[in-house]
Amino acid sequence: MAEGEPTAGQCAAGILAGECGVIDAHSKRLPSQGLGDTTPNRPKRWGAFAGSESDGASGVGLDKRSRASAERAAMAQCRNAGGMNCEVFFVFLNQCGAVASTATNSTWARGPTLSDVRDQAMSGCKSRECSIIFEHCL
């Protein structure tokens, strides 16, 4: 056996005791090192929020396969709620969305977590009377 080669119960030269066998798992090429994405292939899921500023009606389209489908669903729900001037305010893809509102002001946010978007929407509203009127993650 050559000098530095592992023997029964020993680690290879340069490997700390307790890391024998562990180093092999850390030396393989993993997907995060260029062989591909480490997250499973998630289907695209779209969401949209529509509102009518003149009368306060709103609607959402959630978990849709396309942006257009999410926008259509949000607009239809807004109109069904009595909205006379509905328009899509924002869309989101495989992420979270939230809307904070008062009687005269509203702000929205989209991002990776519900906590993030709630905080962003509330900080954008800038009023003690603000409350979250919509939140959802896809």
N, C-alpha and C positions, 0 to 999 in steps of 0.2 A: 504494500500500500504506500503510495507517495505521501510525502510530508504535506500536511494541510488538508488531506482528504478526510471526510468525516468517518468516524468509526462508530460502532454500535454505541448509542447513548451520548454521542458527541455531535456538536454542530460543526458545520463547515467553517473554515478559517474566515474570520471577520464577522461571523454571525454571533450575536449575543446569546447567552444562555437564556432559555425561555422563548426564543424566537424560532427555534428549529421547527421546520414544517410550516410555520406561519409565513415565512418570507416567500415561499413558492406561490401562495395565493395572491400576494401583493405584487408579484413580478409578472403576472400574466397580462396580456393586453386586454383590457376591459373595454366595453362599448364607450365609456366616457373618455377613452384615450384615442378615439378616432375610428373605431369600427362601427359606430352608429350611435343613435340616441339611447340613453338609458331609460327613458320613460316609455311606457307602452304606447302604441299608436292609438291615440284617442280620436274618436270621430269628432268632426267639427260640429259644435253646438253654438248656435247664435241666439242672442237675446236682443231685444229692442225696447225702448221706452218712448212713448209718444205722449204728447200733451197738447192742450188747448189753453193758452195763456188767458184768453178773453173770458173763459167761463170755468176754468179750473179742472176740467175733465182730463183724465189720463187713461192710458192703457199700456199693456205690456204684451210682448210676444216672446215666449221663452222656449228654450230647448228645441229650436228649429234647425233644420239641416242646411238652410241657406240664409244669407243676410236678407234677401228679398222677402222670404217667407216670414221671418221674424218682424220685419218692418210692416208687412201687410197685416199680420195678426195684431200688432200694437196699434196700428191706425184703426182697424175695425173695432177693437175694444174701446178705444178712445171715443170713436163716433157713437158706439152703442151706449156709452156713458153720458151722452148728450153734448159731446164736443163739437163745436161749430167750426173751429179753426185748428184742427188737429195737425200736428207736424211731428216727425220723428226727432227727438232731442238727442239721443245717442244710441249706439249699438255696441254690443260686446261679444267677443268670440272666446269661448273656453276660459272665461274669467268671471269676476264678480262685478256687479254694478249696484249703485245705491243712489237714492235721491233724498236730499234733505229739503224741507220746505217750511215756509210761513204762509200767511194769507197773501202776501204780496211778493215773495221772493222764493226762488228755488235754485238749487245747485245740484249737480250730479258728479259722480266719479266712477271710474272703472279701474280695476287692478287685480292683483293676484289673490288677495284675501279679503274676506268680508270685513275684518277689522280695519284694514287699510282703507277700503272704500267708504266705510262709515265715517272714519276720522276725516278723510278728505272732504266728503260731502258736508259734514257738519262745520268744518273750519271754513269752507267756502261760503256757507250761508251767513255767517257773522251776525247772528242774532240769538238771544236767549230763548226766543220763541220757536226756534227751528226744531223740527223733529224729523226723524227718518220716516218717509212715507212709502219707500220701496227699497228692498234689498234682496239680492238673489245671486247665487253662484252657479255657474254651469260647469 
